[in-house]
Amino acid sequence: MKNPLSRERTKRVTPASGLESVPAGAQMIPMTVKAGYEPNPVHIYHPTPYSAITVLRDKKQPHDLLVCGWYVDTYRERGEVKGLIYKTVSSEEDRQHVVAELKKLDKDANARFGL
């Protein structure tokens, strides 16, 4: 807490904004891209029942799936949501698990990891 009688200025910490706020190892899915996919995503729970990996199904090609990853946060500019931030599925073991689960749902599924 700052002493009210002090002449020293407080150092204000400003949160990162813009694309610099996207953490390392994550990707941002723009809302314009998300509009090309069905509004209700598919969720695959991995590695625990509480960690859901988001998968989007293409509106025009229902067998084409975009594996976004684990949801982290929204990306906003001036209060407007411009995109969604996901931690990417990077390990080969996790990718194989996701593909196996998607094949259970749709045997013709064509999974794409990231943009």
Biopython code that builds the backbone (N, CA, C, O; Angstrom):
import numpy as np
from Bio.PDB.StructureBuilder import StructureBuilder

atoms = [
    (1, "MET", "N", (0.840, -1.167, 0.000)),
    (1, "MET", "CA", (0.000, 0.000, 0.000)),
    (1, "MET", "C", (0.893, 1.240, 0.000)),
    (1, "MET", "O", (1.928, 1.262, 0.667)),
    (2, "LYS", "N", (0.507, 2.239, -0.723)),
    (2, "LYS", "CA", (1.284, 3.473, -0.836)),
    (2, "LYS", "C", (0.978, 4.389, 0.343)),
    (2, "LYS", "O", (-0.169, 4.516, 0.771)),
    (3, "ASN", "N", (2.008, 5.012, 0.847)),
    (3, "ASN", "CA", (1.843, 5.984, 1.928)),
    (3, "ASN", "C", (1.186, 7.230, 1.330)),
    (3, "ASN", "O", (1.708, 7.787, 0.365)),
    (4, "PRO", "N", (0.047, 7.684, 1.883)),
    (4, "PRO", "CA", (-0.651, 8.837, 1.298)),
    (4, "PRO", "C", (0.142, 10.134, 1.397)),
    (4, "PRO", "O", (-0.145, 11.083, 0.667)),
    (5, "LEU", "N", (1.126, 10.196, 2.276)),
    (5, "LEU", "CA", (1.930, 11.402, 2.424)),
    (5, "LEU", "C", (3.184, 11.374, 1.555)),
    (5, "LEU", "O", (3.915, 12.362, 1.480)),
    (6, "SER", "N", (3.422, 10.279, 0.921)),
    (6, "SER", "CA", (4.614, 10.127, 0.086)),
    (6, "SER", "C", (4.413, 10.809, -1.257)),
    (6, "SER", "O", (3.298, 10.850, -1.777)),
    (7, "ARG", "N", (5.487, 11.341, -1.816)),
    (7, "ARG", "CA", (5.418, 11.956, -3.147)),
    (7, "ARG", "C", (5.810, 10.973, -4.243)),
    (7, "ARG", "O", (5.752, 11.284, -5.432)),
    (8, "GLU", "N", (6.199, 9.808, -3.822)),
    (8, "GLU", "CA", (6.612, 8.785, -4.777)),
    (8, "GLU", "C", (5.393, 8.272, -5.553)),
    (8, "GLU", "O", (4.336, 8.014, -4.977)),
    (9, "ARG", "N", (5.562, 8.133, -6.836)),
    (9, "ARG", "CA", (4.469, 7.639, -7.675)),
    (9, "ARG", "C", (4.407, 6.121, -7.586)),
    (9, "ARG", "O", (5.430, 5.445, -7.478)),
    (10, "THR", "N", (3.195, 5.606, -7.633)),
    (10, "THR", "CA", (3.034, 4.153, -7.616)),
    (10, "THR", "C", (3.317, 3.622, -9.012)),
    (10, "THR", "O", (3.035, 4.274, -10.017)),
    (11, "LYS", "N", (3.877, 2.432, -9.047)),
    (11, "LYS", "CA", (4.140, 1.779, -10.326)),
    (11, "LYS", "C", (2.955, 0.889, -10.629)),
    (11, "LYS", "O", (2.704, -0.098, -9.937)),
    (12, "ARG", "N", (2.244, 1.246, -11.652)),
    (12, "ARG", "CA", (1.051, 0.513, -12.035)),
    (12, "ARG", "C", (1.440, -0.610, -12.985)),
    (12, "ARG", "O", (2.118, -0.385, -13.987)),
    (13, "VAL", "N", (1.008, -1.804, -12.663)),
    (13, "VAL", "CA", (1.269, -2.948, -13.519)),
    (13, "VAL", "C", (0.092, -3.088, -14.468)),
    (13, "VAL", "O", (-1.050, -3.265, -14.043)),
    (14, "THR", "N", (0.383, -3.008, -15.747)),
    (14, "THR", "CA", (-0.686, -3.148, -16.735)),
    (14, "THR", "C", (-0.621, -4.552, -17.321)),
    (14, "THR", "O", (0.457, -5.047, -17.652)),
    (15, "PRO", "N", (-1.764, -5.177, -17.445)),
    (15, "PRO", "CA", (-1.764, -6.525, -18.019)),
    (15, "PRO", "C", (-1.406, -6.477, -19.505)),
    (15, "PRO", "O", (-1.662, -5.489, -20.194)),
    (16, "ALA", "N", (-0.812, -7.562, -19.972)),
    (16, "ALA", "CA", (-0.468, -7.652, -21.389)),
    (16, "ALA", "C", (-1.753, -7.659, -22.206)),
    (16, "ALA", "O", (-2.760, -8.234, -21.793)),
    (17, "SER", "N", (-1.708, -7.026, -23.348)),
    (17, "SER", "CA", (-2.877, -7.022, -24.203)),
    (17, "SER", "C", (-2.433, -7.292, -25.628)),
    (17, "SER", "O", (-1.240, -7.301, -25.930)),
    (18, "GLY", "N", (-3.386, -7.507, -26.479)),
    (18, "GLY", "CA", (-3.073, -7.810, -27.863)),
    (18, "GLY", "C", (-2.560, -9.236, -27.993)),
    (18, "GLY", "O", (-2.731, -10.050, -27.085)),
    (19, "LEU", "N", (-1.947, -9.530, -29.098)),
    (19, "LEU", "CA", (-1.459, -10.883, -29.332)),
    (19, "LEU", "C", (-0.330, -11.264, -28.390)),
    (19, "LEU", "O", (-0.019, -12.447, -28.256)),
    (20, "GLU", "N", (0.296, -10.279, -27.727)),
    (20, "GLU", "CA", (1.340, -10.586, -26.759)),
    (20, "GLU", "C", (0.762, -11.307, -25.548)),
    (20, "GLU", "O", (1.502, -11.958, -24.810)),
    (21, "SER", "N", (-0.564, -11.201, -25.327)),
    (21, "SER", "CA", (-1.184, -11.840, -24.175)),
    (21, "SER", "C", (-1.436, -13.328, -24.394)),
    (21, "SER", "O", (-1.790, -14.035, -23.450)),
    (22, "VAL", "N", (-1.262, -13.815, -25.614)),
    (22, "VAL", "CA", (-1.430, -15.239, -25.881)),
    (22, "VAL", "C", (-0.216, -15.963, -25.312)),
    (22, "VAL", "O", (0.906, -15.695, -25.742)),
    (23, "PRO", "N", (-0.408, -16.880, -24.352)),
    (23, "PRO", "CA", (0.734, -17.541, -23.730)),
    (23, "PRO", "C", (1.493, -18.441, -24.707)),
    (23, "PRO", "O", (0.948, -18.893, -25.714)),
    (24, "ALA", "N", (2.756, -18.687, -24.387)),
    (24, "ALA", "CA", (3.576, -19.580, -25.215)),
    (24, "ALA", "C", (2.960, -20.973, -25.205)),
    (24, "ALA", "O", (2.476, -21.430, -24.170)),
    (25, "GLY", "N", (2.976, -21.643, -26.338)),
    (25, "GLY", "CA", (2.393, -22.976, -26.442)),
    (25, "GLY", "C", (0.892, -22.960, -26.644)),
    (25, "GLY", "O", (0.238, -23.998, -26.547)),
    (26, "ALA", "N", (0.341, -21.789, -26.925)),
    (26, "ALA", "CA", (-1.104, -21.678, -27.146)),
    (26, "ALA", "C", (-1.353, -21.088, -28.529)),
    (26, "ALA", "O", (-0.452, -20.534, -29.159)),
    (27, "GLN", "N", (-2.584, -21.219, -28.982)),
    (27, "GLN", "CA", (-2.965, -20.641, -30.271)),
    (27, "GLN", "C", (-4.276, -19.893, -30.093)),
    (27, "GLN", "O", (-5.063, -20.193, -29.196)),
    (28, "MET", "N", (-4.493, -18.925, -30.954)),
    (28, "MET", "CA", (-5.720, -18.155, -30.918)),
    (28, "MET", "C", (-6.538, -18.517, -32.147)),
    (28, "MET", "O", (-6.058, -18.422, -33.277)),
    (29, "ILE", "N", (-7.776, -18.932, -31.913)),
    (29, "ILE", "CA", (-8.711, -19.235, -32.997)),
    (29, "ILE", "C", (-9.594, -18.005, -33.168)),
    (29, "ILE", "O", (-10.425, -17.732, -32.302)),
    (30, "PRO", "N", (-9.439, -17.246, -34.271)),
    (30, "PRO", "CA", (-10.259, -16.049, -34.473)),
    (30, "PRO", "C", (-11.741, -16.408, -34.608)),
    (30, "PRO", "O", (-12.086, -17.486, -35.091)),
    (31, "MET", "N", (-12.593, -15.509, -34.185)),
    (31, "MET", "CA", (-14.035, -15.732, -34.257)),
    (31, "MET", "C", (-14.491, -15.850, -35.711)),
    (31, "MET", "O", (-15.477, -16.528, -35.998)),
    (32, "THR", "N", (-13.780, -15.194, -36.626)),
    (32, "THR", "CA", (-14.138, -15.313, -38.046)),
    (32, "THR", "C", (-13.909, -16.735, -38.544)),
    (32, "THR", "O", (-14.672, -17.238, -39.369)),
    (33, "VAL", "N", (-12.862, -17.382, -38.048)),
    (33, "VAL", "CA", (-12.587, -18.773, -38.421)),
    (33, "VAL", "C", (-13.609, -19.686, -37.748)),
    (33, "VAL", "O", (-14.136, -20.602, -38.380)),
    (34, "LYS", "N", (-13.889, -19.438, -36.471)),
    (34, "LYS", "CA", (-14.833, -20.263, -35.712)),
    (34, "LYS", "C", (-16.226, -20.222, -36.332)),
    (34, "LYS", "O", (-16.991, -21.173, -36.176)),
    (35, "ALA", "N", (-16.571, -19.143, -37.028)),
    (35, "ALA", "CA", (-17.887, -19.022, -37.648)),
    (35, "ALA", "C", (-18.105, -20.086, -38.727)),
    (35, "ALA", "O", (-19.250, -20.417, -39.035)),
    (36, "GLY", "N", (-17.035, -20.626, -39.303)),
    (36, "GLY", "CA", (-17.138, -21.664, -40.323)),
    (36, "GLY", "C", (-17.365, -23.055, -39.756)),
    (36, "GLY", "O", (-17.470, -24.027, -40.503)),
    (37, "TYR", "N", (-17.442, -23.148, -38.439)),
    (37, "TYR", "CA", (-17.626, -24.430, -37.771)),
    (37, "TYR", "C", (-18.947, -24.434, -37.020)),
    (37, "TYR", "O", (-19.506, -23.375, -36.735)),
    (38, "GLU", "N", (-19.447, -25.621, -36.699)),
    (38, "GLU", "CA", (-20.704, -25.737, -35.972)),
    (38, "GLU", "C", (-20.581, -25.058, -34.614)),
    (38, "GLU", "O", (-19.510, -25.077, -34.007)),
    (39, "PRO", "N", (-21.673, -24.453, -34.128)),
    (39, "PRO", "CA", (-21.592, -23.703, -32.866)),
    (39, "PRO", "C", (-21.330, -24.567, -31.636)),
    (39, "PRO", "O", (-20.715, -24.095, -30.680)),
    (40, "ASN", "N", (-21.779, -25.814, -31.637)),
    (40, "ASN", "CA", (-21.568, -26.698, -30.493)),
    (40, "ASN", "C", (-20.360, -27.593, -30.757)),
    (40, "ASN", "O", (-20.409, -28.460, -31.629)),
    (41, "PRO", "N", (-19.272, -27.385, -30.003)),
    (41, "PRO", "CA", (-18.077, -28.197, -30.234)),
    (41, "PRO", "C", (-18.195, -29.585, -29.620)),
    (41, "PRO", "O", (-19.054, -29.844, -28.777)),
    (42, "VAL", "N", (-17.311, -30.467, -30.064)),
    (42, "VAL", "CA", (-17.170, -31.798, -29.482)),
    (42, "VAL", "C", (-16.095, -31.672, -28.416)),
    (42, "VAL", "O", (-15.091, -30.994, -28.635)),
    (43, "HIS", "N", (-16.283, -32.313, -27.261)),
    (43, "HIS", "CA", (-15.269, -32.283, -26.217)),
    (43, "HIS", "C", (-14.763, -33.690, -25.954)),
    (43, "HIS", "O", (-15.540, -34.633, -25.806)),
    (44, "ILE", "N", (-13.445, -33.810, -25.899)),
    (44, "ILE", "CA", (-12.790, -35.071, -25.557)),
    (44, "ILE", "C", (-12.084, -34.838, -24.237)),
    (44, "ILE", "O", (-11.269, -33.923, -24.117)),
    (45, "TYR", "N", (-12.391, -35.654, -23.254)),
    (45, "TYR", "CA", (-11.829, -35.467, -21.923)),
    (45, "TYR", "C", (-10.518, -36.237, -21.795)),
    (45, "TYR", "O", (-10.483, -37.467, -21.832)),
    (46, "HIS", "N", (-9.437, -35.461, -21.642)),
    (46, "HIS", "CA", (-8.110, -36.056, -21.542)),
    (46, "HIS", "C", (-7.175, -35.057, -20.898)),
    (46, "HIS", "O", (-7.288, -33.884, -21.253)),
    (47, "PRO", "N", (-6.303, -35.364, -20.033)),
    (47, "PRO", "CA", (-5.995, -36.668, -19.428)),
    (47, "PRO", "C", (-6.878, -37.004, -18.241)),
    (47, "PRO", "O", (-6.830, -38.131, -17.749)),
    (48, "THR", "N", (-7.683, -36.063, -17.763)),
    (48, "THR", "CA", (-8.601, -36.355, -16.659)),
    (48, "THR", "C", (-10.014, -36.077, -17.127)),
    (48, "THR", "O", (-10.209, -35.447, -18.166)),
    (49, "PRO", "N", (-10.992, -36.534, -16.383)),
    (49, "PRO", "CA", (-12.389, -36.226, -16.766)),
    (49, "PRO", "C", (-12.729, -34.747, -16.681)),
    (49, "PRO", "O", (-13.814, -34.348, -17.105)),
    (50, "TYR", "N", (-11.834, -33.919, -16.143)),
    (50, "TYR", "CA", (-12.105, -32.489, -15.997)),
    (50, "TYR", "C", (-11.405, -31.639, -17.040)),
    (50, "TYR", "O", (-11.695, -30.448, -17.159)),
    (51, "SER", "N", (-10.491, -32.224, -17.799)),
    (51, "SER", "CA", (-9.744, -31.476, -18.813)),
    (51, "SER", "C", (-10.306, -31.816, -20.191)),
    (51, "SER", "O", (-10.060, -32.902, -20.716)),
    (52, "ALA", "N", (-11.055, -30.892, -20.768)),
    (52, "ALA", "CA", (-11.709, -31.138, -22.051)),
    (52, "ALA", "C", (-10.921, -30.515, -23.190)),
    (52, "ALA", "O", (-10.530, -29.349, -23.125)),
    (53, "ILE", "N", (-10.694, -31.292, -24.221)),
    (53, "ILE", "CA", (-10.070, -30.802, -25.453)),
    (53, "ILE", "C", (-11.211, -30.449, -26.398)),
    (53, "ILE", "O", (-12.086, -31.272, -26.664)),
    (54, "THR", "N", (-11.195, -29.225, -26.901)),
    (54, "THR", "CA", (-12.262, -28.745, -27.781)),
    (54, "THR", "C", (-11.955, -29.115, -29.226)),
    (54, "THR", "O", (-10.847, -28.908, -29.719)),
    (55, "VAL", "N", (-12.966, -29.667, -29.889)),
    (55, "VAL", "CA", (-12.858, -30.051, -31.295)),
    (55, "VAL", "C", (-14.038, -29.424, -32.027)),
    (55, "VAL", "O", (-15.187, -29.585, -31.617)),
    (56, "LEU", "N", (-13.749, -28.705, -33.116)),
    (56, "LEU", "CA", (-14.801, -28.055, -33.904)),
    (56, "LEU", "C", (-15.061, -28.847, -35.177)),
    (56, "LEU", "O", (-14.128, -29.314, -35.829)),
    (57, "ARG", "N", (-16.350, -28.996, -35.529)),
    (57, "ARG", "CA", (-16.754, -29.719, -36.741)),
    (57, "ARG", "C", (-17.106, -28.710, -37.825)),
    (57, "ARG", "O", (-17.891, -27.791, -37.590)),
    (58, "ASP", "N", (-16.529, -28.877, -39.008)),
    (58, "ASP", "CA", (-16.764, -27.986, -40.140)),
    (58, "ASP", "C", (-18.233, -28.053, -40.561)),
    (58, "ASP", "O", (-18.818, -29.135, -40.601)),
    (59, "LYS", "N", (-18.830, -26.897, -40.876)),
    (59, "LYS", "CA", (-20.233, -26.849, -41.290)),
    (59, "LYS", "C", (-20.442, -27.496, -42.655)),
    (59, "LYS", "O", (-21.442, -28.180, -42.872)),
    (60, "LYS", "N", (-19.502, -27.282, -43.578)),
    (60, "LYS", "CA", (-19.663, -27.769, -44.952)),
    (60, "LYS", "C", (-19.192, -29.214, -45.104)),
    (60, "LYS", "O", (-19.796, -29.983, -45.852)),
    (61, "GLN", "N", (-18.132, -29.588, -44.415)),
    (61, "GLN", "CA", (-17.568, -30.937, -44.478)),
    (61, "GLN", "C", (-17.635, -31.541, -43.072)),
    (61, "GLN", "O", (-16.700, -31.354, -42.294)),
    (62, "PRO", "N", (-18.704, -32.254, -42.722)),
    (62, "PRO", "CA", (-18.880, -32.726, -41.343)),
    (62, "PRO", "C", (-17.809, -33.692, -40.852)),
    (62, "PRO", "O", (-17.682, -33.896, -39.645)),
    (63, "HIS", "N", (-17.032, -34.294, -41.757)),
    (63, "HIS", "CA", (-15.971, -35.207, -41.334)),
    (63, "HIS", "C", (-14.653, -34.477, -41.070)),
    (63, "HIS", "O", (-13.718, -35.071, -40.534)),
    (64, "ASP", "N", (-14.569, -33.200, -41.438)),
    (64, "ASP", "CA", (-13.367, -32.404, -41.173)),
    (64, "ASP", "C", (-13.483, -31.772, -39.793)),
    (64, "ASP", "O", (-14.426, -31.033, -39.512)),
    (65, "LEU", "N", (-12.516, -32.072, -38.941)),
    (65, "LEU", "CA", (-12.538, -31.605, -37.559)),
    (65, "LEU", "C", (-11.279, -30.806, -37.251)),
    (65, "LEU", "O", (-10.180, -31.182, -37.660)),
    (66, "LEU", "N", (-11.444, -29.705, -36.529)),
    (66, "LEU", "CA", (-10.329, -28.872, -36.098)),
    (66, "LEU", "C", (-10.142, -29.091, -34.603)),
    (66, "LEU", "O", (-11.013, -28.745, -33.805)),
    (67, "VAL", "N", (-8.995, -29.670, -34.223)),
    (67, "VAL", "CA", (-8.689, -29.905, -32.814)),
    (67, "VAL", "C", (-8.027, -28.643, -32.279)),
    (67, "VAL", "O", (-6.875, -28.352, -32.598)),
    (68, "CYS", "N", (-8.770, -27.896, -31.460)),
    (68, "CYS", "CA", (-8.263, -26.628, -30.911)),
    (68, "CYS", "C", (-7.326, -26.871, -29.734)),
    (68, "CYS", "O", (-6.227, -26.318, -29.695)),
    (69, "GLY", "N", (-7.744, -27.683, -28.786)),
    (69, "GLY", "CA", (-6.944, -27.962, -27.601)),
    (69, "GLY", "C", (-7.706, -27.627, -26.332)),
    (69, "GLY", "O", (-8.935, -27.555, -26.329)),
    (70, "TRP", "N", (-6.957, -27.421, -25.253)),
    (70, "TRP", "CA", (-7.549, -27.099, -23.955)),
    (70, "TRP", "C", (-7.836, -25.607, -23.907)),
    (70, "TRP", "O", (-6.952, -24.802, -24.200)),
    (71, "TYR", "N", (-9.055, -25.222, -23.543)),
    (71, "TYR", "CA", (-9.460, -23.816, -23.489)),
    (71, "TYR", "C", (-8.685, -23.077, -22.398)),
    (71, "TYR", "O", (-8.575, -23.560, -21.271)),
    (72, "VAL", "N", (-8.151, -21.905, -22.739)),
    (72, "VAL", "CA", (-7.395, -21.090, -21.789)),
    (72, "VAL", "C", (-8.158, -19.807, -21.457)),
    (72, "VAL", "O", (-8.398, -19.518, -20.285)),
    (73, "ASP", "N", (-8.541, -19.033, -22.481)),
    (73, "ASP", "CA", (-9.153, -17.725, -22.231)),
    (73, "ASP", "C", (-9.712, -17.178, -23.539)),
    (73, "ASP", "O", (-9.579, -17.798, -24.595)),
    (74, "THR", "N", (-10.341, -16.005, -23.452)),
    (74, "THR", "CA", (-10.791, -15.301, -24.646)),
    (74, "THR", "C", (-9.780, -14.220, -24.999)),
    (74, "THR", "O", (-9.087, -13.695, -24.128)),
    (75, "TYR", "N", (-9.704, -13.897, -26.266)),
    (75, "TYR", "CA", (-8.864, -12.809, -26.750)),
    (75, "TYR", "C", (-9.794, -11.652, -27.089)),
    (75, "TYR", "O", (-10.699, -11.795, -27.912)),
    (76, "ARG", "N", (-9.570, -10.512, -26.456)),
    (76, "ARG", "CA", (-10.453, -9.359, -26.634)),
    (76, "ARG", "C", (-9.666, -8.141, -27.108)),
    (76, "ARG", "O", (-8.508, -7.941, -26.743)),
    (77, "GLU", "N", (-10.324, -7.345, -27.922)),
    (77, "GLU", "CA", (-9.810, -6.035, -28.327)),
    (77, "GLU", "C", (-10.911, -5.032, -28.037)),
    (77, "GLU", "O", (-12.013, -5.127, -28.579)),
    (78, "ARG", "N", (-10.600, -4.056, -27.167)),
    (78, "ARG", "CA", (-11.556, -3.029, -26.754)),
    (78, "ARG", "C", (-12.862, -3.637, -26.253)),
    (78, "ARG", "O", (-13.942, -3.127, -26.552)),
    (79, "GLY", "N", (-12.766, -4.713, -25.502)),
    (79, "GLY", "CA", (-13.934, -5.356, -24.909)),
    (79, "GLY", "C", (-14.677, -6.319, -25.802)),
    (79, "GLY", "O", (-15.580, -7.012, -25.330)),
    (80, "GLU", "N", (-14.331, -6.391, -27.084)),
    (80, "GLU", "CA", (-15.012, -7.289, -28.014)),
    (80, "GLU", "C", (-14.201, -8.570, -28.182)),
    (80, "GLU", "O", (-12.988, -8.521, -28.386)),
    (81, "VAL", "N", (-14.872, -9.710, -28.095)),
    (81, "VAL", "CA", (-14.192, -10.996, -28.242)),
    (81, "VAL", "C", (-13.806, -11.177, -29.705)),
    (81, "VAL", "O", (-14.664, -11.218, -30.586)),
    (82, "LYS", "N", (-12.508, -11.284, -29.947)),
    (82, "LYS", "CA", (-11.991, -11.463, -31.305)),
    (82, "LYS", "C", (-11.546, -12.901, -31.567)),
    (82, "LYS", "O", (-11.396, -13.313, -32.717)),
    (83, "GLY", "N", (-11.337, -13.664, -30.482)),
    (83, "GLY", "CA", (-10.893, -15.038, -30.660)),
    (83, "GLY", "C", (-10.877, -15.784, -29.344)),
    (83, "GLY", "O", (-11.083, -15.210, -28.274)),
    (84, "LEU", "N", (-10.627, -17.081, -29.452)),
    (84, "LEU", "CA", (-10.541, -17.947, -28.281)),
    (84, "LEU", "C", (-9.131, -18.529, -28.227)),
    (84, "LEU", "O", (-8.572, -18.921, -29.252)),
    (85, "ILE", "N", (-8.566, -18.582, -27.032)),
    (85, "ILE", "CA", (-7.195, -19.057, -26.861)),
    (85, "ILE", "C", (-7.228, -20.478, -26.318)),
    (85, "ILE", "O", (-7.904, -20.762, -25.329)),
    (86, "TYR", "N", (-6.494, -21.361, -26.974)),
    (86, "TYR", "CA", (-6.424, -22.766, -26.594)),
    (86, "TYR", "C", (-4.964, -23.192, -26.466)),
    (86, "TYR", "O", (-4.106, -22.757, -27.233)),
    (87, "LYS", "N", (-4.702, -24.045, -25.487)),
    (87, "LYS", "CA", (-3.381, -24.670, -25.359)),
    (87, "LYS", "C", (-3.366, -25.828, -26.346)),
    (87, "LYS", "O", (-4.234, -26.699, -26.294)),
    (88, "THR", "N", (-2.401, -25.845, -27.231)),
    (88, "THR", "CA", (-2.385, -26.835, -28.298)),
    (88, "THR", "C", (-2.068, -28.234, -27.786)),
    (88, "THR", "O", (-1.398, -28.400, -26.767)),
    (89, "VAL", "N", (-2.556, -29.229, -28.502)),
    (89, "VAL", "CA", (-2.262, -30.629, -28.211)),
    (89, "VAL", "C", (-0.947, -30.932, -28.911)),
    (89, "VAL", "O", (-0.912, -31.112, -30.129)),
    (90, "SER", "N", (0.136, -30.987, -28.140)),
    (90, "SER", "CA", (1.450, -31.089, -28.759)),
    (90, "SER", "C", (2.091, -32.467, -28.658)),
    (90, "SER", "O", (2.843, -32.851, -29.554)),
    (91, "SER", "N", (1.821, -33.216, -27.603)),
    (91, "SER", "CA", (2.498, -34.514, -27.475)),
    (91, "SER", "C", (1.847, -35.544, -28.394)),
    (91, "SER", "O", (0.637, -35.524, -28.620)),
    (92, "GLU", "N", (2.657, -36.419, -28.902)),
    (92, "GLU", "CA", (2.181, -37.442, -29.835)),
    (92, "GLU", "C", (1.194, -38.394, -29.154)),
    (92, "GLU", "O", (0.240, -38.851, -29.783)),
    (93, "GLU", "N", (1.416, -38.688, -27.893)),
    (93, "GLU", "CA", (0.516, -39.569, -27.139)),
    (93, "GLU", "C", (-0.873, -38.946, -27.019)),
    (93, "GLU", "O", (-1.880, -39.632, -27.198)),
    (94, "ASP", "N", (-0.928, -37.651, -26.718)),
    (94, "ASP", "CA", (-2.212, -36.954, -26.624)),
    (94, "ASP", "C", (-2.912, -36.903, -27.973)),
    (94, "ASP", "O", (-4.130, -37.061, -28.056)),
    (95, "ARG", "N", (-2.146, -36.684, -29.019)),
    (95, "ARG", "CA", (-2.733, -36.640, -30.369)),
    (95, "ARG", "C", (-3.346, -37.986, -30.752)),
    (95, "ARG", "O", (-4.435, -38.045, -31.324)),
    (96, "GLN", "N", (-2.636, -39.056, -30.431)),
    (96, "GLN", "CA", (-3.154, -40.391, -30.743)),
    (96, "GLN", "C", (-4.437, -40.673, -29.967)),
    (96, "GLN", "O", (-5.370, -41.278, -30.497)),
    (97, "HIS", "N", (-4.480, -40.234, -28.713)),
    (97, "HIS", "CA", (-5.690, -40.419, -27.905)),
    (97, "HIS", "C", (-6.865, -39.654, -28.520)),
    (97, "HIS", "O", (-7.972, -40.186, -28.606)),
    (98, "VAL", "N", (-6.634, -38.419, -28.944)),
    (98, "VAL", "CA", (-7.689, -37.606, -29.544)),
    (98, "VAL", "C", (-8.194, -38.251, -30.829)),
    (98, "VAL", "O", (-9.402, -38.348, -31.040)),
    (99, "VAL", "N", (-7.285, -38.689, -31.681)),
    (99, "VAL", "CA", (-7.678, -39.322, -32.947)),
    (99, "VAL", "C", (-8.471, -40.592, -32.679)),
    (99, "VAL", "O", (-9.466, -40.847, -33.358)),
    (100, "ALA", "N", (-8.051, -41.400, -31.697)),
    (100, "ALA", "CA", (-8.774, -42.628, -31.363)),
    (100, "ALA", "C", (-10.187, -42.319, -30.885)),
    (100, "ALA", "O", (-11.137, -42.999, -31.272)),
    (101, "GLU", "N", (-10.330, -41.298, -30.049)),
    (101, "GLU", "CA", (-11.658, -40.921, -29.556)),
    (101, "GLU", "C", (-12.537, -40.375, -30.682)),
    (101, "GLU", "O", (-13.738, -40.641, -30.718)),
    (102, "LEU", "N", (-11.938, -39.611, -31.602)),
    (102, "LEU", "CA", (-12.705, -39.080, -32.728)),
    (102, "LEU", "C", (-13.150, -40.192, -33.673)),
    (102, "LEU", "O", (-14.246, -40.132, -34.230)),
    (103, "LYS", "N", (-12.314, -41.195, -33.854)),
    (103, "LYS", "CA", (-12.673, -42.329, -34.716)),
    (103, "LYS", "C", (-13.843, -43.116, -34.123)),
    (103, "LYS", "O", (-14.628, -43.712, -34.860)),
    (104, "LYS", "N", (-13.961, -43.119, -32.774)),
    (104, "LYS", "CA", (-15.110, -43.771, -32.141)),
    (104, "LYS", "C", (-16.406, -43.026, -32.482)),
    (104, "LYS", "O", (-17.454, -43.644, -32.670)),
    (105, "LEU", "N", (-16.321, -41.691, -32.560)),
    (105, "LEU", "CA", (-17.492, -40.876, -32.860)),
    (105, "LEU", "C", (-17.828, -40.862, -34.344)),
    (105, "LEU", "O", (-18.997, -40.876, -34.728)),
    (106, "ASP", "N", (-16.785, -40.834, -35.178)),
    (106, "ASP", "CA", (-16.970, -40.735, -36.628)),
    (106, "ASP", "C", (-15.825, -41.467, -37.298)),
    (106, "ASP", "O", (-14.687, -41.000, -37.275)),
    (107, "LYS", "N", (-16.122, -42.629, -37.902)),
    (107, "LYS", "CA", (-15.050, -43.459, -38.475)),
    (107, "LYS", "C", (-14.352, -42.779, -39.655)),
    (107, "LYS", "O", (-13.221, -43.136, -39.985)),
    (108, "ASP", "N", (-15.007, -41.805, -40.295)),
    (108, "ASP", "CA", (-14.407, -41.090, -41.423)),
    (108, "ASP", "C", (-13.804, -39.744, -41.018)),
    (108, "ASP", "O", (-13.516, -38.905, -41.872)),
    (109, "ALA", "N", (-13.617, -39.544, -39.724)),
    (109, "ALA", "CA", (-13.131, -38.250, -39.221)),
    (109, "ALA", "C", (-11.740, -37.941, -39.747)),
    (109, "ALA", "O", (-10.867, -38.807, -39.797)),
    (110, "ASN", "N", (-11.553, -36.686, -40.140)),
    (110, "ASN", "CA", (-10.260, -36.192, -40.603)),
    (110, "ASN", "C", (-9.855, -35.066, -39.657)),
    (110, "ASN", "O", (-10.288, -33.925, -39.819)),
    (111, "ALA", "N", (-9.021, -35.392, -38.665)),
    (111, "ALA", "CA", (-8.646, -34.432, -37.627)),
    (111, "ALA", "C", (-7.462, -33.587, -38.069)),
    (111, "ALA", "O", (-6.481, -34.101, -38.608)),
    (112, "ARG", "N", (-7.567, -32.270, -37.832)),
    (112, "ARG", "CA", (-6.487, -31.332, -38.107)),
    (112, "ARG", "C", (-6.166, -30.645, -36.788)),
    (112, "ARG", "O", (-7.063, -30.124, -36.126)),
    (113, "PHE", "N", (-4.900, -30.639, -36.402)),
    (113, "PHE", "CA", (-4.476, -30.067, -35.130)),
    (113, "PHE", "C", (-3.986, -28.639, -35.376)),
    (113, "PHE", "O", (-2.949, -28.434, -36.007)),
    (114, "GLY", "N", (-4.728, -27.667, -34.882)),
    (114, "GLY", "CA", (-4.330, -26.262, -34.995)),
    (114, "GLY", "C", (-4.615, -25.691, -36.365)),
    (114, "GLY", "O", (-5.031, -26.388, -37.290)),
    (115, "LEU", "N", (-4.373, -24.380, -36.462)),
    (115, "LEU", "CA", (-4.627, -23.668, -37.725)),
    (115, "LEU", "C", (-3.460, -23.698, -38.649)),
    (115, "LEU", "O", (-3.526, -23.143, -39.746)),
]
sb = StructureBuilder()
sb.init_structure("model")
sb.init_model(0)
sb.init_chain("A")
sb.init_seg("    ")
for serial, (resi, resn, name, xyz) in enumerate(atoms, 1):
    if name == "N":
        sb.init_residue(resn, " ", resi, " ")
    sb.init_atom(name, np.array(xyz, "f"), 0.0, 1.0, " ", f" {name:<3s}", serial, name[0])
structure = sb.get_structure()
